[in-house]
Amino acid sequence: MKIPTPATRTAIVAASLSGALLLAGCTGTSTGGDDSAAASDGLEIAGVTITVDEAAAELLPEEIAEAGSVEVATNAPYAPFEMFVEEGSDELTGVDVDLGRAIGAKLGVDFEFSQQEFDGLIPGLQAAKYDVVMAALTSSEERMDVLTFIDYSASGTGILVEAGNPEGIENYLDLCGKEVAVQAATNQVDLATGVWQGECEAEGLDPIKLSEFPSDADAQLAITSGKAVASLLTKPSAGYVAKTANDGGTFEVVEDPEAPNGYEATLNGIGVLKENEEFAKAIQAALQSLIDDGTYEAILDEYGVTGIGIDEATINGAAEAK
């Protein structure tokens, strides 16, 4: 199964913003249960029972509170953010799905996910087919022409190595002079060739011996076959592979304290229409409540991606940072 890279997703959405507002077909999907039935007693996700945060719920726009549900568009598969529980199933799981359901539980409403073609996500929101988009979207300033983002994670490039890290790789400079695998035509190729090679040279080190492969899976095979000491991929993908491959026994992720969310990390956001500021603030309050009580970290840990966590739920943080 090919996992699209963030670069791929950026390109597709950019096209949707400038293109026609044609809606792609929407396939109804399941998130695995009736959250409303469970919400009265609390909703359990990642081993945590989540109950309503009254202060956050009071921020909800009246029409959404009365409706009791929120329509969420996503685009699976994009592991570990959104994916199907098994091949042939329409039941969704993943970081975004669990986090969305948890936000809904804090607000006292159901977050109901629907599968949508990626280039139809934002047009679907504009056509009032959905209320929210949760699809690992980069919180780019370009998209802020249309959307308000509630930032919920930050991710960049990660380094995956053999379990036990036999080469003792602690950061990207430790890759200088070593065999490294990467999927072709990704942001990681540009980072390694355009930035890291120059820094290896500046440090008087040999260049990274970079080998490009058709897929991340092929790059990971290069590690297990001894052809490479590491592979480069997005930090969340690296964390998910390390957690799930051979029950966590094959790979591990290099944790560089100088880049806890990965190299060249950018914010990812939950999108609502730009004019829905009141709704955005309600989601922000619910998300911050999940961060503060530890549920957010438990959800990230469920998928091996605690490294992409943030401490504060911001709104349009990418723009505010400039």
N, C-alpha and C positions, 0 to 999 in steps of 0.2 A: 504494500500500500504506500503510495507516494504521499509524503506530508509536505504541503506547500510551505514555502519559506515566507517570513514576514515581508521580504522584498516583493514576492509575488503578490501578496495581498495588498500591499501599498499600491502597486501598479494598477490592479483591477479596480480598486475603489477610486483612485484618481480618475480613471476613465469614467466611472459612473457619475462622478460629480460634474463632469463637463459634458456628459452625453445625454441621450434621451432618457426620460424617466419611465422606461418600460419596465413593468413588473414581470419578473420571472415567475415560474410556477412555484407554488408553495405546497410542500408536502407536510401534512399533519404528522406530528410525532408525539412521543410520550416521554415524560420525564420520570416515569416509574411510580406513579401513585397520586392520590388525591390529597394535595397539601392542605386544602381547606379543612378536611376532616381531622387531620392531625394537628392543625395549628392551634386549636382550642387548648390542647394539652401540651403544646410545644412540638416542634418538628425536629427530628433527630437527623443530623448530617455529620458525617465524620466523627461519630461518637459523642457529639455534643447536642444537647437538647436546647433548641432555640425558641425563645418566647418573644412576645411583642415588646418592642421598646416604645413606650407610650410617647416619649418626647419626639422620636423620629416619626412615628405614625401621625402625630398631629400636624406634621409638615406636608402630608400628602394632599394634593389637590382634591377637592371635594368629589369631583366626578370619578376619580380613580378609587377613592376610598369607598364610594357607594357601589361601584362596579364589583369590587372585591377581587379583581384579577387584572393582571398586566400581561399583554401579549409581547413576547420577546422573540426577535428574529436572530437566528444563528446560522452558521454554515459548517456542518460537520462533513468529513472528519478533519480535524486539525488538532491532533493529540499533542499535549494532554488537555487542551482547553475545551474542545467539544468533540465527541466521538460517539459511535454507537456501541452499546454494551457487547454486542457480538455481531458477526457478519450475518446479514439478512434481517437483523432486528431494526425496528424504528425507534427503540428506546435510547434516549440520549443520556450521556454522562460526561464527566469532565469538570475541570476547574470552573469554567464559566457557568455550567449548569448548576453545580452545587452551590456556588457563590450566589448566583441569581436566586435560587430557591431560599437560601439563607437570608438574603436581603428582603425577600418577600415575607418571610416569617417575622422578621423584625418589624416590618411595616403592617403586618396583619392582612396581607393580600397574597394571592397566588401569582408567582411568576411562571407563566406557561410558555414553554419554548416551542418554536416551530422551525423546521428546516427550510432554508431559503437559499437559492443560488446566490453566490457571493456578490455578483454585480447587481442583485436586486435588493440587497439589505437596506441601503440608504433610500433608494426610491420607494421601497415598501413603507419606510417610516414616513416619508413625505406624503405618501398616499393614505396615511392614517390606517394602514393595514396592521401596523405594529406600534407599540408604545416605546419600545426600547430595542437597542441592538447590543448584543453581547457576543462578540466573535473575535476576540483577541485583536481588536483594532488598535493600531498605533494612534496615539492622541496627537495627530499632526495639526499644525496651524491651518493647513489647507482645508482639512475637513471641518474646522471650526467655523467656516463660512456657513455651514449647514447644521452642524451638531454642537451641542454642549457635552463635554466629556467629564465623567466622574472617574478620576484616575484610580485604578485598583491594582496595578502591578507595574514593574519596570523590568525590561529584559533586553539583553544584548547577546553577544557571542560567548559561548561556553567552550571549555576544553574537556573532552572526554578521553579518559585513559583506561588502561587495564586495571582491574580491581587490585588494590594494594599499591598502586602507583609505583611500579618497580623502578622507573626512571627518575623518581623524585621531582616531578615537574610541579612547580609552585606558581608559575605565571607564564605569560606568553614569551618572555625572553628566554626561558628555559627550553623553548622549542627551536631556538636558533641552532642550525647545524644538524637538526634531526629530521627524520622522515615523518611527515604529517599528512593525513588524508583529509579531504574535504569534498563535499558535493559541488559539482561544477555549476557555474553561473549563479552563485549565491553571494549575499553580502559578505560572507566569511572569506570568500576568495579575494574580494576587493580589499577587505581589511588586512589580510595577510600579505598580499602583494603590494598594496598601496601604502601601507603604514608600517607594519611590523618588520618587513624586510629592511626598510630604511633604518629602523631602530636597532636591528641586529648589526647592521654595518656601522652605525654610530658607536656602538659598544665594542667594536672590533671583533665581533663574532661572525661565524659562518652563516650564510643565509639559510632560511628554512627550506628544506627539501619537500616542496609541496606537490602532492599528487592529487589530481582531480578525478572524481568518480561520478557515475551517473546518478547515484542516490546516496542518502545518508547511510542506508543499510550497507551499501557497498563499502563506504568509508569505514564503517564499524568493523566490517569483515577484515579490512586491512589490518586493524589492530589485533584481532584474534588470530590472524594468520602470521603475525610477526612482520608484516610489511611496513607498518607504521607504529609509532609510539603513542600517537594521539590523533583524534579527529576533531574538527571544528564544526560546530552547529549552534543553533540558538540555545541559550542557557536552559529554557524550560524543556526543550526537546532532549537536551543532554540529561537533565535530571530525571525525566520520565524513562528514558532508555536505561539509565543506571539503576533505577528502582525496579523495573519490570523484567529486564533481560535476565534469564536464568535466576529469577527471584532475587535479583540484586547481587548475584555472585560473579558477574562477568566484568562490569565496568564501574568506574566511579568518576565523579566530576571534580575537576580541580577548583578549589575554592580560594580565590585570590582576594584577600581582605581589601585590596585597593580597588577592586571591581566586584562588589558583592552581588550585583544584579547581572553581571556579565559585562563584557567590553563593549563600549559604544552603546550603552543601554538607553532605551527610550521608554517613555510612559505608555502604558496601554489603558484604554478607557472604555467605560460603559457609555454608549451614546444615546442621547435623547435629542429631540429637535431643539434647535438653538433657543427658540422662544419659550421653551418649557422650563424656565429657571426654577420655579417652585418645586416641580417634580425632581429636578436635578438635586436640589438641596435636601429633599427627603431621602433620596437614594444615598447621597453623601453621608447623611446622619446615620442611616442604617448600617452602611459599610463601616463607618468609624466605630460604631458600637460593636460590630463583629471583630474589628481589629483590637479594640480595647479589652474585650472579654476572652480573647484567645481563639475564638472560633475560626477566624480568618486563617491563622497559622495552621490550625488543625486541618483545614480544607487543603491548603497548599501542600502540607506534609503528606496528605493522602495520595497525592500525585507526584511526590518527589521534587517539588518545585518551591520549597521554602526560600530558596535563593532569589526569587523574583519578588519577594514581598516588600511592601512599603509600610512606613509607620503612620502616615497621614493620608486620609482620603481627600485629595484636592479636586478642585474643579478647574479644568483647562490649565493644569499645572505646567504644561509645556510652554504655553504662551506667557504665563506669569513668571517663568524662570528667566525670561529674556529681559 
